[in-house]
């Protein structure tokens, strides 16, 4: 619940356009938080790029600046956005050859290791995390508008708020409506 509120406020603080999908998500997400809500320390940006690997084992996790209190499944499902969002540089066939599981196999491995059945609420967490990334992109677009964006690619990254928000809302429409 805390994370939904935080990212909704972040989005509103840098809003540059009225995006219907984001408005829908801001209304829908807090009213549909799964009953299994729990709080723990979460990384906030838990993904392959932020892991140090040695011999197929994670030996370190980088970039803790987004760490906060939140739902552990939200953190894990954020890590799984690799399978849902536009590939940046991952070769999925190569990952398969290396023994990297697909999204559902990976989710089920987490479920088995933690004893938590993620199948019921999985799509909520995926919609939430894509919403979160869209809110981050909106923040970038806000900095472009304000003239404070540092990267020459900032506008392109910020514009991803549109397809990401549509993608998150389509998860809701396809799974909860």
C-alpha positions as a printed Julia matrix, in Angstrom:
177×3 Matrix{Float64}:
   0.0     0.0     0.0
   2.83    2.33    0.94
   4.6     1.8    -2.39
   1.44    2.43   -4.43
   0.96    5.73   -2.62
   4.62    6.71   -3.02
   4.76    6.14   -6.77
   1.37    7.78   -7.32
   2.67   10.91   -5.57
   5.94   10.77   -7.52
   3.98   10.59  -10.76
   1.66   13.47   -9.84
   4.6    15.65   -8.76
   6.14   15.5   -12.24
   3.02   15.03  -14.37
   3.42   16.62  -17.81
   0.3    15.27  -19.49
  -3.03   13.74  -18.54
  -2.42   10.04  -19.21
  -5.66    8.09  -18.85
  -3.94    4.75  -18.17
  -1.93    6.28  -15.3
  -5.07    7.9   -13.87
  -6.83    4.54  -14.05
  -3.93    2.78  -12.32
  -3.71    5.42   -9.58
  -7.38    4.8    -8.85
  -7.38    0.99   -9.27
  -4.14   -0.12   -7.57
  -4.82    1.09   -3.99
  -8.29   -0.45   -4.07
  -7.03   -3.85   -5.18
  -3.97   -4.52   -3.03
  -3.85   -8.26   -2.35
  -4.87   -9.5     1.09
  -1.41  -10.98    1.59
   0.06   -7.49    2.14
   3.22   -7.65    4.23
   6.17   -5.36    4.81
   9.9    -5.97    4.73
  13.03   -4.18    3.59
  13.04   -4.14   -0.21
  15.79   -3.2    -2.64
  13.51   -1.19   -4.92
  15.55   -1.76   -8.1
  16.19   -5.49   -7.87
  17.27   -6.64  -11.35
  20.03   -8.54  -13.09
  21.95   -5.34  -13.89
  22.35   -4.66  -10.17
  23.78   -8.06   -9.27
  27.38   -9.15   -9.09
  27.7   -12.76  -10.18
  30.47  -15.3    -9.75
  30.21  -18.91  -10.85
  26.44  -18.57  -11.43
  25.88  -17.28   -7.91
  24.9   -13.81   -6.72
  27.71  -12.51   -4.53
  26.57   -8.89   -4.28
  23.69   -6.53   -4.99
  24.36   -2.92   -6.06
  22.37    0.33   -6.13
  20.4     0.4    -2.9
  19.28    4.05   -3.21
  15.65    3.03   -3.82
  15.57    0.66   -0.84
  12.62    1.16    1.46
   9.91   -0.74    3.28
   7.61   -2.64    0.96
   6.18   -5.99   -0.05
   8.86   -8.62   -0.77
   6.85  -10.02   -3.69
   6.74   -6.55   -5.25
  10.55   -6.52   -5.13
  10.86   -9.99   -6.62
   8.29   -9.31   -9.33
  10.16   -6.12  -10.25
  13.13   -8.36  -10.89
  10.91  -10.35  -13.27
  10.1    -7.34  -15.45
  12.99   -8.6   -17.58
  10.47  -10.97  -19.17
   7.71   -8.35  -19.61
   9.31   -5.17  -20.85
  11.13   -4.21  -24.0
  14.43   -6.07  -24.15
  17.37   -3.75  -23.83
  20.21   -6.19  -24.35
  19.06   -9.58  -23.13
  19.22  -12.43  -25.64
  16.38  -14.61  -24.37
  17.39  -17.63  -26.41
  20.91  -17.36  -24.99
  19.49  -17.09  -21.48
  17.5   -20.28  -22.1
  20.65  -22.04  -23.33
  22.4   -20.95  -20.13
  19.63  -22.48  -18.05
  17.94  -19.22  -17.07
  14.26  -20.06  -16.47
  11.35  -18.24  -18.08
   9.16  -15.92  -15.99
   6.69  -18.52  -14.74
   9.39  -21.09  -13.99
  11.29  -18.45  -12.05
   8.15  -17.34  -10.18
   7.41  -20.94   -9.26
  10.99  -21.45   -8.03
  10.52  -18.43   -5.73
   7.19  -19.84   -4.55
   8.78  -23.16   -3.73
  11.7   -21.54   -1.9
   9.49  -19.22    0.18
   6.34  -21.29    0.55
   4.29  -18.41   -0.92
   1.81  -19.12   -3.71
   2.34  -16.23   -6.1
   0.01  -17.44   -8.84
  -3.11  -15.68   -7.54
  -1.7   -12.15   -7.19
   1.17  -12.25   -9.68
  -0.5   -10.04  -12.28
  -1.26   -7.37   -9.65
   2.44   -7.15   -8.8
   3.43   -7.03  -12.46
   0.93   -4.23  -13.15
   2.17   -2.35  -10.07
   5.82   -2.61  -11.1
   5.2    -1.52  -14.67
   3.23    1.41  -13.18
   6.25    2.16  -10.97
   8.61    2.22  -13.96
   6.13    4.43  -15.84
   6.12    6.83  -12.86
   9.93    6.9   -12.95
   9.79    7.67  -16.69
   7.33   10.48  -15.95
   9.85   11.88  -13.48
  12.46   11.9   -16.24
  10.02   13.63  -18.59
   9.32   16.19  -15.87
  13.04   16.94  -15.66
  13.15   17.35  -19.45
  10.26   19.84  -19.19
  12.02   21.71  -16.38
  15.37   21.76  -18.2
  17.14   19.74  -15.51
  17.57   16.4   -17.32
  21.23   15.41  -17.5
  21.11   12.71  -20.18
  20.76   13.36  -23.89
  18.5    10.28  -23.95
  16.22   11.59  -21.19
  13.32   12.54  -23.43
  13.29    9.14  -25.16
  13.34    7.38  -21.79
  10.69    9.66  -20.37
   8.36    9.05  -23.31
   8.2     5.38  -22.31
   5.63    6.48  -19.71
   2.99    6.14  -22.44
   3.53    2.53  -23.59
   4.4     1.39  -20.06
   1.24    2.83  -18.55
  -0.84    1.3   -21.35
   0.87   -2.04  -20.74
   0.21   -1.93  -17.0
  -3.42   -0.98  -17.51
  -3.88   -3.77  -20.08
  -2.69   -6.27  -17.44
  -5.47   -4.99  -15.17
  -8.08   -5.1   -17.93
  -7.07   -8.59  -19.05
  -6.85  -10.13  -15.58
  -9.16   -8.25  -13.21
 -12.04   -6.69  -15.14
